[in-house]
């Protein structure tokens, strides 16, 4: 038992990758799981990171990802349960399944002679610096069905997904070399997904990501930053939901045409630190937010849902867990593309007044 009545079963795939089944509290599945009997090739070598000397940032060069499956049919879906004609990644029927990515951007090695020595080692800047892309990448399957949307799968399934995120965040954070854990979901071909199957991913990085490094600097300069953000946003007209444990709002300086932030009311560094009550409320409000996006227009809205968690070893007393959902959809038939100013200079230009977008979202949130 994990929490909330969710049950976890661990096994291995044929090439040694870990697979975890998370069963709904009200599951109809038996506890037994089939063995993966496939004859698989050896796993690809761990990628290498190269430092961009102009910024000091690290870029993982993961060439094995170039050959991954691209928008397969239902009959060849690698995330569906295995059948006689589809030797997929998951041997048994499941509710939620999490497994190591076959073509990861980081890992499978966690330790290597050329792995980052420390966070200080990564901060140093020099021409031609490389490090092994140690770490871990996992796939989180929300359902055994080839198509579907997390927002419409029900409270029980949402709670199972939350428990999977929390369990894997705690486990990955304890692995050697891991500096930050990032659960996320890309939804829609406009975002760049390569599988229709409803799923997300978890990246366990060997460094603190650039966005989080900037946040660490801000939290050092502003005491109680997240409490101040929460107070200001709850007093503004951009709130979509204010519950006992979470508040959802369109942020004051939204970059994207659709942008929703979800903050817990108390300081927790990552989802593994959330309480039973916080997870229960999250299982209700989070899918409602996702349904809101699909009620805005006549077709589903593409989005990125990103759990911003504190690094594993630094800044945990300052950085609060937050969920940030963004979409480039600025109208029924229009997308915001990151062109000159955003891509080249990192200087965003907002197309929609955040207060107006909050009104637009709030109407759909009410219906959701």
N, C-alpha and C positions, 0 to 999 in steps of 0.2 A: 504494500500500500504506500502511495506517495503522500497525498493529501487530498481532501475533498472527495474521498471515496475512489480516487483514480488508482489503478493498479499498473505496475511496471513489470515488464518481462525483458530480460537482456539475452541476446544471442549473438552469433557471429555469422557473417556472410561467407561464401565459399573462399574468398580471397583474404579473409582475416579481418575485414572491416566490421566495426561494431554496429549492431542494429538493436533498437529499443522499441518495444511495443508499449504504448500507453492506452489502457482500456478505460472507456467511459465508466463513470460510477454506475450507470444503468445499462452496462453493456450486455449484449446477448451472446457474446463470443465465449467459447471455451478457453480455458487457460493454456491448453496445449498448442504448440506452434510447430510448423513443419521445418525441416532442415533444408538449407539451401544446398542443393546437390549439383549446381552448375559447375562446369569446368571453365574457370575464368583465367584470363591473362594476369600476369603480375601487375601490381599497381604501378602507376607512373612514378618516376623519380620526383622528389620534392623540388618545387620551383625555386628560383633564385630571385632575391630582391636586389634592385640597383638603386643607388641614391641619386636623386636629382640635385646636383650640386648648386643649382640656382635657388632652390627653396629649402634644401635639407630634407625634403620628404622622400619616402621610400616607395618604389614601384615594384610590385611583384610581377615577374615575367613568367606566366604559367601557360606555356605553349600547348600543353596537353588539352586545355579547355577548347582549343580550336576545333577539335573533333567530336565534341559532345553532341548528343541527339538534338535535332531541331524540329520542334512542333510535330511530333509523331501522331499517327492516328490512334484511336482508342485501342485498336487491336495490337498496337506495338508500344503502348504506354509503359515506360520503365518504372512508373510509380504505382501502377495498379498491382494487386496481388497476382502472383504467378499462376499461369494456367499451362496446359499442355502445349499451347501454341504461342505463349508469350512468356519467355524466360526473364521476367522482370527482376527488379532489385529486391522485392519484398516477397518472401516465400509464402506467407499466410495471409488470410483475411485479417483486417485490422480496423481499429477506430482511428488512432493516430499513431504514426510510425516515424521514428527518427533514425537516420543512419549516416555513416560517413560518406561524404561525396566521393564518387569514383574519380573525378577529375578536379581536385581541389586547387584553390588559389594559394592555400597555406597548408602545409603538412603533406603526407602523413607523419613525417619525422617531427618529433618534439625536441630532440637533442641532436646536435651536429657540431663538428669541429669549427664550422664557419657560421654557426648560429650567432645572433646578437649576444654580446657578452653581458650587457646591462642596458638600461635606459640611457645612461650616460654615453655608452658606446654608440647608440643610435643618434644622439644629438650631435656628435662630432661630424664635421663636414669635410669632404675631400673629393677630388676627381677620381672616378673609377672605383668607388667603394661598392662592394657587394657583400651580401649576407644570405644565408640559406633561409628560405621562406618557411621556417618551422611554424607549426600551429595546427589548426584543425578547422575543417569546414564540414558542416552537417546539413542534411536536408530534412525538413519537417513536413511530413505529409498530413494534411488536415482531414483527409477522407480517403477511402478506397476508390471513390468514384472518379472517373476521368474528367468530369466537368463539375462545376459548382462554385460556390462562394462562401467563405468563412462566415460572413455576416448573416447568412440564412441557414446555418447548420444547427442552431439551437444553443441554449445556455449550457447544457451538459457537455456538448462537444467543445464549446468555447473554454469551459473550465478545464477540460482535458488538455487543450493546447496550452493554456496558461501554466498548468502543472508541468508540462513538458518543457516549456521555456525556463521555468524556475529550476527544475531538476538539472537540465543541461547547463544552465548558467553556473550553478554551483559546482558541477563536476568539471566543466572546462576551466573554471577559474582556479581549480586546484592542480591543474596539469603544469608540468615544468615549462617555462618559457612563455606562458600565456600572459599578456599584459592587458587585454581588453576583450570582452565578449559582446557580440552584436547580433541579436535576433532581428530578423526583418522579413518582410514579404514584398515582392514585386508582383503587381497584378496588371495584366493587360499587355498585348503585343506592342502598344505604343511605348511602354516602359522598356521593352526589350526582352520579355520572358521567352524562353525556348521550350516551355512545356505548358500545355493547357491545364494540366492536372492541378487542382488547388493545393498549393504548398508554399512554404517559406524556407528560409535558410538561417543558419547560425554560423557566423565567422568568429573564430577565436584567433586574434591577431598577436604577433610577437612584438608589437609596438603599441604605443598610444596613438590613436588616429589624429590626423591634423586638426579636424574640427574640435576634438576633445582637448587637444593641447591649447587651442585658443580659448576654450571655455575655462580651462584651469587658470589661465592668466587673468581672465575676467573675475572669476570667483576669488582670486587673491586680492584683486583691487576693490571689490565690493563685498562687504560683510553681509551675510545672510541673503545672498542674491536671490535664491529661489523663493524664500518667504516674501521678499519684496515683489518679485514677479507675480506670485500668486495673489497677493493683496491687491496689486494694481489691476490685474486682469479681472478679478472677481468684482471689482468696483466699476468696470467698464461695460460697454454695451455689446461686447463681442463674445460673451459667454454662451455656450450651447448647452452645457450641463453642469450643474453644481450639486454633487451628491454629498454623502457623509464622508467619503474617503478620497474622491477624485473630482477634479474640475476639468472640463474640456472647453477650449476657447480658440478663437482665431487670434493669433498673436498680433501685438501692436505693430510690429515691423515685418509683416508677412512677405516673404519673397515670392511665393508661388500663387497662381490664381486661386487654387484651393489649398489651404494649409490649416491643419487643426493640431493643436498641442493638447496633451492629456497629462496632467500633473497630479501626483499624490499629495495629500494635505500635510503629511509628515515627511521627515527626511528619511528616505531609504535609498541606498546606493544602487541597488539592482533589484530585479524582480524576485530573486531568490530570498530577499529580505522582507518581502511583502507578507502581511498577515492573512489569516483565514478570511477575515471580514473584507479586507482590501481586494482579495482575489474574487470573492463572491460578488462584490459590486462591479468589479472589472468585467466579469463574465456576462454582465447585463449591459453595461454601457458601451463596451468596446464593439460588439457586433452591431449595436444600434448605430454607432458612428459609421461603420462600414456600409450598413444598409442605406444610410443617409446619402452616401456618395452615389449609390445606384438609383436613387430616386430623383436626382437632379435633372437628368435628361432621359431620352427615350432608350438609350443604350448604356451599358455599364461604364462607369468612369474608371480609367486606369489610375493606379496610385502606387506610391511607395510608403509602406508603414514601417517605421524604424524605431526600435527601442534604444534610446540613448542611455547607456548605463555608465556608471563610474568605472574608471580603470580598476584593475585587480589590486594594484599595490600602491597607488598614489591618489590623493585627492578624494578619497571616499567620504570624508567628513564634510566635503564642500560641494560635490556634484551630486545632484538628486536625479534619480530615475525619471525619465520622461518619454512618452510616446509622441512621435511627430509624424503625422500623415500628410503627404504632399501629392499634388497632382498637377501636371502641366495643362490640364484642360481648362481653357479660358472661355469657351462657349461650346454649344452643341457640336459644331463642326470645326473648331479651332483649337490648336495646341500652342502652348508657349515653347518656343525653341530657345535653347541657350546659345545665343549667337555672340556677336563681337564683344560687347561689354561684359556679359556674364562669363563666357568661356575664357576669353583672353585676359580680362582684368579682374574677374571675380567680383565685379560690381553689378549687383542685381538692380533691375528696373521693374518696379511693380506695375502691373497692368490694371489691377482692380483695387479699389479702396477697401481695406480690410473690414471696415464697419459695414459697407454694402454687401461684401461677401458673407459676413456673419449673418446678416438678415436673410440672405438667399439660402444659406445652409440651415439656419434655424427653422425655416418653414419645412424643409424636407426632414429635419431631425424630429420635428413634432409628428409628422406622418409615419416616420420609421418606428 
